[in-house]
Amino acid sequence: MKKFLSLTLLLSSSVWANLHLAPPDFDSSFGRAIFVDFDEAVYNITYDVENQVTTVKSKITFVAEKEGKPIFDLVPIPVNMKLDGKKVKYRYTTTPGKVTRMRLVDQVVTPGEHVLEMENEITTNVQYNDDFGNVSSAFWIRDLKSRMFMEQYVPSNFEFDQYKMIINANFVGTDKANQEFFTNGKQTQTSPTSWKIEFPDYFTVSCLFFHTSPTGWLPRKDFTYESITGRQIPMTVYSPWASRTARFKDEAIRVMKELEADYGPWGHPRFLAYGTMIGTGGMEHSGATATSFGALDHEMLHSYFAKGVMPANGNSGWIDEAIASWRDKGYQRTPTAGFTGSNLGRRTPYNRSTDKRAYDLGNKFMSYLDYRLQDVGGLKAFLRGYFAAYKRTVVTTEHFKNNLEFFSGLDLSGEFNTLIWGTNPAKSEESHEENPNHDALTAEQLRSLL
């Protein structure tokens, strides 16, 4: 543990300053495109119950380290955009290699702090109830396809960045909003029709959990769990069925005990689980999940690795899925990796999704690492210390490798260069096993979870 703690001290001088982890800036058709560091994003969401329209007014404070045109992303069309109080336009651009698309502010900024404002409409995963005058709305995310994080709903940055987010939810066209919120943020009702939800500054674009539904529509259980530290952790489980909610409570307690025993104290203020239907798989958030019963343990593990220690980019997302799949398969230990190589961590730096081969090849790699580390307590011992040292931070594959070597005293360059940074093409993903815990749901299936 001392090895990890000595490295942790290095983080204190630049907490959450992650611009060095951003993909390379690039020359676009519209000028030099630069990645920037978001400091705070305030999203004022208005649910117009009468007209059944959902709009957002966003205000983002960011810092640019270089001169250029700032990059952000938003899938809906932005309108009324302003930069530092002056009207500006945006451009839709692609990264080198046309790997992904994103938005570009069509104005060169100088190094320093700036304020970006814009408006957009939300039509994804929001539903109005004609008979009762209420709303169901959620920010469901997925990580196996590009542009399915927060950018589906509100303007956001990329996974490398950590910043404070605030949602001010206001319901108009009604005297009293009969809504309840399920979230991993701190919520305050500010009027009969409005709520403020604050999310911590260590969150990334895949951490936030936000779901509102008519009061009482989804049976819930609120209780506390005593951590191994003695801390009382608030826990909430809810689902469309009371019997399923009770079942989720028992399983959440069982898994919490297991994970704390293996990886140390729960690293989040609370735990929240939305119990969805069989066959829907699950998705992890920081201290929260929307998941089927069969995937609950997998998603709770992700609150340690994925949304505790968090990937900085698509080339790092394989790590947490590999760890979770290694657990799913009983923590196997094997003297060989069982495959000749892959490029799990060597795809383009602009890739924004997790490689599906992580469930299979990643699990095999973890089993092999456990074999290599057996003289120093095995991979679990390493992961326990890694979580304690780097929870609430973002990491890369290089960071993971360096810490493995520091912990074990081994040189793992050969293994990583061949098995993780090799030359096997990404198109070979489809020939490998996928994990059913992250089913690729359709837009209609995601909407049905509301």
C-alpha positions as CSV (number, residue, x, y, z in Angstrom):
1,M,0.0,0.0,0.0
2,K,2.9,2.4,0.8
3,K,4.0,2.2,-2.9
4,F,0.6,3.4,-4.1
5,L,0.3,6.1,-1.4
6,S,3.7,7.6,-2.3
7,L,2.4,8.1,-5.9
8,T,-0.9,9.5,-4.7
9,L,0.9,12.5,-3.3
10,L,1.9,13.5,-6.8
11,L,-1.8,14.1,-7.6
12,S,-2.4,16.8,-5.1
13,S,-0.8,19.7,-7.0
14,S,-3.0,19.3,-10.1
15,V,-6.2,17.6,-9.1
16,W,-8.6,17.1,-12.0
17,A,-6.3,19.1,-14.4
18,N,-6.4,16.4,-17.1
19,L,-5.8,18.3,-20.3
20,H,-2.5,16.4,-20.8
21,L,-4.7,13.3,-21.2
22,A,-6.7,14.7,-24.0
23,P,-6.3,13.5,-27.6
24,P,-3.9,15.5,-29.8
25,D,-5.2,18.8,-31.1
26,F,-5.6,18.8,-34.9
27,D,-6.1,20.9,-37.9
28,S,-9.7,20.8,-39.1
29,S,-11.3,22.2,-42.3
30,F,-12.2,25.2,-40.1
31,G,-9.0,25.9,-38.4
32,R,-6.9,24.6,-35.5
33,A,-9.2,22.5,-33.2
34,I,-8.1,22.4,-29.6
35,F,-9.3,20.3,-26.6
36,V,-10.1,22.4,-23.5
37,D,-10.5,21.9,-19.8
38,F,-14.1,22.3,-18.5
39,D,-14.2,23.7,-15.0
40,E,-18.0,23.8,-14.5
41,A,-21.1,23.1,-16.6
42,V,-24.5,24.4,-15.5
43,Y,-27.5,22.8,-17.3
44,N,-30.9,24.6,-16.9
45,I,-33.4,22.0,-18.1
46,T,-37.0,23.1,-18.6
47,Y,-39.7,20.5,-18.9
48,D,-42.7,22.2,-20.6
49,V,-45.5,19.8,-19.5
50,E,-48.2,21.6,-21.5
51,N,-46.4,21.7,-24.8
52,Q,-44.3,18.6,-24.2
53,V,-41.0,20.1,-25.1
54,T,-37.7,19.8,-23.2
55,T,-35.1,22.5,-23.6
56,V,-31.7,23.2,-22.0
57,K,-29.8,26.4,-21.5
58,S,-26.2,25.6,-20.7
59,K,-23.4,27.7,-19.3
60,I,-19.9,26.2,-19.4
61,T,-16.8,27.7,-17.9
62,F,-13.6,26.3,-19.5
63,V,-9.9,26.9,-19.7
64,A,-7.9,26.9,-23.0
65,E,-4.1,26.3,-22.7
66,K,-3.5,27.1,-26.4
67,E,-4.8,29.4,-29.1
68,G,-7.4,27.7,-31.3
69,K,-11.0,26.8,-31.8
70,P,-12.5,25.0,-28.8
71,I,-13.8,21.4,-29.1
72,F,-16.9,20.2,-27.3
73,D,-19.7,17.8,-28.3
74,L,-23.5,17.8,-28.4
75,V,-25.5,15.5,-30.5
76,P,-28.7,17.7,-30.7
77,I,-28.3,20.9,-32.7
78,P,-27.1,23.9,-30.5
79,V,-28.7,27.3,-30.9
80,N,-28.1,30.8,-29.6
81,M,-24.5,30.1,-28.9
82,K,-22.3,32.7,-27.2
83,L,-18.7,32.8,-26.3
84,D,-17.7,35.2,-23.6
85,G,-21.1,37.0,-24.1
86,K,-20.8,37.4,-27.9
87,K,-22.7,35.4,-30.5
88,V,-20.7,32.8,-32.3
89,K,-21.3,29.9,-34.7
90,Y,-20.4,26.3,-34.4
91,R,-19.0,23.8,-36.9
92,Y,-19.5,20.1,-37.2
93,T,-16.1,18.4,-37.7
94,T,-14.5,15.1,-37.7
95,T,-11.2,13.9,-36.2
96,P,-8.2,12.8,-38.2
97,G,-9.1,9.4,-39.7
98,K,-12.8,10.4,-39.5
99,V,-13.1,8.3,-36.3
100,T,-15.7,10.4,-34.7
101,R,-17.6,13.6,-35.1
102,M,-17.8,16.6,-32.7
103,R,-18.7,20.3,-32.4
104,L,-16.2,23.1,-32.8
105,V,-16.7,26.7,-31.7
106,D,-16.1,28.8,-34.8
107,Q,-14.0,31.4,-33.0
108,V,-10.4,31.4,-32.0
109,V,-9.8,31.7,-28.3
110,T,-6.6,32.8,-26.5
111,P,-5.2,30.9,-23.5
112,G,-7.2,31.5,-20.4
113,E,-10.7,31.1,-19.0
114,H,-13.8,31.5,-21.2
115,V,-17.5,31.0,-20.9
116,L,-19.6,29.1,-23.5
117,E,-23.4,29.3,-23.6
118,M,-25.9,27.6,-25.8
119,E,-29.4,26.1,-25.9
120,N,-30.7,22.8,-27.3
121,E,-33.7,20.6,-27.2
122,I,-33.8,17.1,-25.6
123,T,-35.8,14.5,-27.4
124,T,-33.9,11.4,-26.4
125,N,-35.2,9.3,-23.4
126,V,-37.9,11.8,-22.4
127,Q,-41.6,11.0,-22.3
128,Y,-44.6,13.1,-21.3
129,N,-47.8,11.6,-19.8
130,D,-50.9,13.2,-21.3
131,D,-53.3,12.0,-18.6
132,F,-51.4,13.0,-15.5
133,G,-49.3,16.0,-16.7
134,N,-46.0,14.6,-15.6
135,V,-42.7,13.5,-17.1
136,S,-40.3,10.5,-17.3
137,S,-36.8,11.5,-18.3
138,A,-33.3,10.0,-18.0
139,F,-29.8,10.4,-19.2
140,W,-29.1,6.7,-20.2
141,I,-25.6,6.2,-21.4
142,R,-23.7,3.5,-23.2
143,D,-20.0,3.0,-23.8
144,L,-19.8,0.5,-26.6
145,K,-20.7,3.1,-29.3
146,S,-19.3,6.6,-29.9
147,R,-21.2,9.7,-28.8
148,M,-23.5,8.0,-26.3
149,F,-22.4,9.7,-23.1
150,M,-23.7,13.1,-21.8
151,E,-23.4,14.6,-25.3
152,Q,-26.7,12.9,-26.2
153,Y,-28.5,15.4,-24.0
154,V,-26.3,18.4,-23.1
155,P,-23.0,19.9,-24.3
156,S,-20.1,18.1,-22.8
157,N,-16.4,17.4,-22.9
158,F,-14.7,14.0,-23.4
159,E,-13.8,11.2,-21.0
160,F,-10.4,12.6,-20.0
161,D,-12.0,15.7,-18.3
162,Q,-13.4,15.9,-14.8
163,Y,-15.6,18.8,-13.9
164,K,-18.5,20.0,-11.7
165,M,-21.9,19.6,-13.2
166,I,-25.2,21.2,-12.0
167,I,-28.6,20.4,-13.3
168,N,-31.4,22.9,-12.5
169,A,-34.6,21.0,-13.5
170,N,-37.7,23.2,-13.8
171,F,-41.3,22.0,-14.7
172,V,-43.6,24.6,-16.3
173,G,-47.2,24.4,-17.2
174,T,-48.1,22.9,-13.8
175,D,-48.6,24.4,-10.3
176,K,-46.9,21.5,-8.6
177,A,-44.6,18.9,-10.1
178,N,-45.3,15.5,-8.8
179,Q,-41.8,14.2,-9.6
180,E,-39.1,12.3,-7.8
181,F,-35.5,12.1,-8.8
182,F,-33.1,9.2,-8.7
183,T,-29.6,10.4,-9.0
184,N,-26.0,10.1,-7.7
185,G,-25.9,13.9,-7.2
186,K,-26.9,16.0,-4.2
187,Q,-30.5,17.1,-4.8
188,T,-32.4,20.1,-3.4
189,Q,-36.0,21.0,-4.1
190,T,-35.9,24.8,-4.6
191,S,-39.7,25.3,-5.3
192,P,-42.8,23.2,-5.9
193,T,-41.7,22.9,-9.5
194,S,-37.9,23.0,-9.5
195,W,-34.9,21.0,-8.3
196,K,-31.2,21.6,-8.1
197,I,-28.9,18.6,-8.5
198,E,-25.1,19.1,-7.9
199,F,-22.6,16.5,-9.1
200,P,-19.0,16.5,-7.8
201,D,-16.0,17.9,-9.7
202,Y,-14.4,14.5,-10.1
203,F,-17.2,13.2,-12.3
204,T,-16.6,12.6,-16.0
205,V,-19.1,12.5,-18.9
206,S,-20.0,8.8,-18.0
207,C,-20.4,9.1,-14.2
208,L,-23.6,11.1,-13.8
209,F,-26.9,9.2,-13.1
210,F,-30.1,11.2,-13.7
211,H,-33.6,9.8,-13.8
212,T,-36.9,11.5,-12.9
213,S,-40.3,9.9,-12.9
214,P,-43.8,10.6,-11.5
215,T,-43.8,10.3,-7.7
216,G,-44.6,6.8,-6.6
217,W,-44.6,5.2,-10.0
218,L,-41.5,3.2,-9.3
219,P,-41.5,1.2,-6.0
220,R,-38.3,2.1,-4.0
221,K,-36.5,0.9,-0.9
222,D,-34.2,3.3,1.0
223,F,-31.9,1.8,3.7
224,T,-28.4,2.0,5.0
225,Y,-25.5,-0.3,4.8
226,E,-22.7,-0.3,7.4
227,S,-19.3,-0.2,5.5
228,I,-16.2,-2.0,6.8
229,T,-15.1,1.4,8.0
230,G,-18.3,1.8,10.2
231,R,-19.7,4.4,7.8
232,Q,-23.4,4.3,7.2
233,I,-23.9,4.3,3.4
234,P,-27.3,5.4,2.1
235,M,-28.6,2.9,-0.4
236,T,-31.7,3.1,-2.7
237,V,-33.0,0.4,-5.0
238,Y,-36.1,0.9,-7.2
239,S,-37.8,-0.8,-10.1
240,P,-41.2,-1.1,-11.7
241,W,-42.1,-4.1,-9.5
242,A,-42.1,-4.1,-5.7
243,S,-41.0,-7.8,-5.6
244,R,-38.0,-7.1,-7.8
245,T,-37.1,-4.1,-5.6
246,A,-36.9,-6.3,-2.5
247,R,-34.8,-8.8,-4.4
248,F,-32.4,-6.1,-5.5
249,K,-32.0,-4.9,-2.0
250,D,-30.8,-8.3,-0.7
251,E,-28.4,-8.8,-3.7
252,A,-27.0,-5.3,-3.4
253,I,-26.1,-5.9,0.3
254,R,-24.5,-9.3,-0.6
255,V,-22.4,-7.8,-3.4
256,M,-21.4,-4.8,-1.3
257,K,-20.0,-7.1,1.4
258,E,-18.0,-9.1,-1.2
259,L,-16.6,-6.0,-3.0
260,E,-15.5,-4.3,0.2
261,A,-13.8,-7.4,1.4
262,D,-11.9,-7.7,-1.9
263,Y,-11.2,-4.1,-2.8
264,G,-11.7,-2.0,0.3
265,P,-14.3,0.6,1.4
266,W,-17.0,1.7,-1.0
267,G,-15.6,4.9,-2.7
268,H,-18.9,6.8,-3.2
269,P,-21.2,8.8,-0.9
270,R,-24.1,6.4,-1.6
271,F,-25.4,3.6,-3.8
272,L,-28.4,3.6,-6.2
273,A,-29.7,0.8,-8.4
274,Y,-32.5,0.9,-10.9
275,G,-33.7,-2.7,-11.4
276,T,-34.6,-3.1,-15.0
277,M,-36.1,-6.0,-16.9
278,I,-34.5,-9.4,-17.7
279,G,-32.3,-9.2,-20.8
280,T,-31.6,-5.5,-20.6
281,G,-28.0,-5.9,-19.2
282,G,-26.8,-2.9,-17.3
283,M,-24.7,0.2,-17.4
284,E,-22.5,1.6,-14.6
285,H,-22.3,5.1,-13.1
286,S,-20.4,6.4,-10.1
287,G,-22.1,4.6,-7.1
288,A,-25.1,3.9,-9.3
289,T,-26.4,1.7,-12.0
290,A,-29.4,0.9,-14.2
291,T,-29.3,-2.9,-14.5
292,S,-31.0,-6.2,-14.8
293,F,-30.8,-8.5,-11.7
294,G,-28.2,-10.8,-13.4
295,A,-25.8,-7.9,-14.1
296,L,-26.1,-6.2,-10.7
297,D,-22.9,-7.6,-9.3
298,H,-21.0,-6.8,-12.5
299,E,-22.2,-3.2,-12.5
300,M,-21.4,-2.7,-8.8
301,L,-17.9,-3.9,-9.4
302,H,-17.7,-1.1,-12.0
303,S,-18.1,1.5,-9.2
304,Y,-14.6,0.4,-8.2
305,F,-13.1,0.1,-11.7
306,A,-14.8,2.2,-14.4
307,K,-16.5,4.8,-12.2
308,G,-14.2,4.7,-9.2
309,V,-10.8,4.5,-11.1
310,M,-12.0,5.8,-14.4
311,P,-10.7,5.4,-18.0
312,A,-9.3,8.5,-19.6
313,N,-10.2,7.5,-23.2
314,G,-11.4,4.7,-25.4
315,N,-8.0,3.0,-25.3
316,S,-8.3,2.7,-21.5
317,G,-11.9,1.4,-21.3
318,W,-10.8,-2.2,-21.8
319,I,-9.2,-2.2,-18.3
320,D,-12.4,-2.1,-16.2
321,E,-14.3,-4.4,-18.5
322,A,-11.4,-6.9,-18.3
323,I,-11.4,-6.7,-14.5
324,A,-15.2,-7.1,-14.2
325,S,-15.2,-10.0,-16.6
326,W,-12.3,-11.7,-14.7
327,R,-14.5,-11.5,-11.6
328,D,-17.6,-12.8,-13.5
329,K,-15.6,-15.9,-14.5
330,G,-14.4,-16.7,-11.0
331,Y,-11.0,-14.9,-10.8
332,Q,-9.2,-17.6,-12.9
333,R,-5.4,-17.8,-12.8
334,T,-3.7,-19.0,-16.0
335,P,0.0,-19.4,-16.9
336,T,-0.6,-18.1,-20.4
337,A,-2.9,-15.5,-21.9
338,G,-4.4,-17.8,-24.4
339,F,-4.2,-15.4,-27.3
340,T,-1.4,-14.2,-29.5
341,G,-2.0,-10.5,-29.4
342,S,-4.5,-7.5,-29.8
343,N,-4.6,-3.8,-30.1
344,L,-7.0,-3.3,-27.2
345,G,-5.1,-0.2,-26.1
346,R,-3.6,0.8,-29.4
347,R,-6.5,2.1,-31.4
348,T,-6.6,5.7,-32.6
349,P,-6.5,8.2,-29.7
350,Y,-9.7,9.7,-30.9
351,N,-11.7,6.5,-30.3
352,R,-14.5,7.2,-27.8
353,S,-15.9,3.7,-27.1
354,T,-14.8,0.6,-25.2
355,D,-13.5,-2.3,-27.3
356,K,-15.9,-5.2,-27.0
357,R,-13.0,-7.7,-27.0
358,A,-12.2,-6.5,-23.5
359,Y,-14.8,-9.0,-22.1
360,D,-13.0,-11.9,-23.6
361,L,-9.3,-11.0,-24.3
362,G,-9.2,-8.6,-21.4
363,N,-10.4,-11.3,-19.0
364,K,-7.8,-13.7,-20.3
365,F,-5.1,-11.0,-19.8
366,M,-6.2,-10.4,-16.2
367,S,-6.0,-14.1,-15.5
368,Y,-2.5,-14.2,-16.8
369,L,-1.5,-11.1,-14.8
370,D,-2.9,-12.8,-11.7
371,Y,-0.5,-15.7,-12.4
372,R,2.5,-13.4,-12.9
373,L,1.7,-11.5,-9.7
374,Q,1.1,-14.6,-7.5
375,D,4.3,-14.1,-5.5
376,V,3.2,-10.6,-4.4
377,G,-0.3,-11.5,-3.5
378,G,-1.9,-11.8,-6.9
379,L,-3.8,-9.3,-9.0
380,K,-6.5,-8.7,-6.4
381,A,-3.9,-7.4,-4.0
382,F,-2.7,-5.0,-6.6
383,L,-6.2,-3.8,-7.6
384,R,-7.1,-3.1,-3.9
385,G,-4.2,-0.8,-3.6
386,Y,-4.7,0.7,-7.0
387,F,-8.3,1.6,-6.1
388,A,-7.3,3.1,-2.8
389,A,-4.6,5.3,-4.4
390,Y,-6.4,6.4,-7.6
391,K,-10.1,6.4,-6.9
392,R,-11.9,9.4,-8.3
393,T,-9.1,9.9,-10.9
394,V,-8.8,9.0,-14.5
395,V,-6.2,6.6,-15.7
396,T,-4.6,5.3,-18.9
397,T,-3.3,1.9,-20.0
398,E,0.2,3.3,-19.6
399,H,-0.6,4.3,-16.0
400,F,-2.1,0.8,-15.3
401,K,1.1,-0.9,-16.7
402,N,3.5,1.4,-14.8
403,N,1.7,0.8,-11.5
404,L,1.6,-3.0,-12.1
405,E,5.4,-3.0,-12.6
406,F,6.0,-0.7,-9.6
407,F,3.9,-3.0,-7.4
408,S,5.3,-6.3,-8.6
409,G,8.9,-5.5,-9.6
410,L,8.3,-7.2,-12.9
411,D,8.9,-5.9,-16.4
412,L,5.6,-6.4,-18.3
413,S,6.7,-4.5,-21.4
414,G,6.7,-7.6,-23.6
415,E,3.2,-8.7,-22.5
416,F,1.7,-5.2,-23.0
417,N,3.5,-4.6,-26.3
418,T,2.1,-7.8,-27.8
419,L,-1.2,-8.5,-26.0
420,I,-2.5,-5.0,-25.5
421,W,-0.5,-2.7,-27.8
422,G,-0.1,-5.3,-30.6
423,T,-1.2,-5.1,-34.2
424,N,-4.3,-7.3,-34.4
425,P,-6.9,-5.2,-36.1
426,A,-9.9,-3.9,-34.3
427,K,-12.2,-5.5,-36.8
428,S,-11.5,-8.8,-35.2
429,E,-13.7,-7.7,-32.3
430,E,-16.7,-9.6,-33.7
431,S,-15.0,-12.9,-33.5
432,H,-14.7,-12.8,-29.7
433,E,-17.2,-13.4,-26.9
434,E,-19.3,-10.4,-25.7
435,N,-20.4,-10.0,-22.2
436,P,-24.2,-10.1,-21.8
437,N,-24.0,-7.6,-18.9
438,H,-23.8,-4.8,-21.5
439,D,-26.4,-5.7,-24.1
440,A,-26.6,-3.3,-27.1
441,L,-30.0,-2.0,-26.5
442,T,-32.0,-0.2,-29.2
443,A,-33.3,3.3,-28.9
444,E,-36.8,1.9,-28.3
445,Q,-35.5,-0.5,-25.5
446,L,-33.7,2.4,-23.8
447,R,-36.8,4.5,-23.9
448,S,-38.9,1.7,-22.4
449,L,-36.7,1.9,-19.2
450,L,-38.2,5.3,-18.5
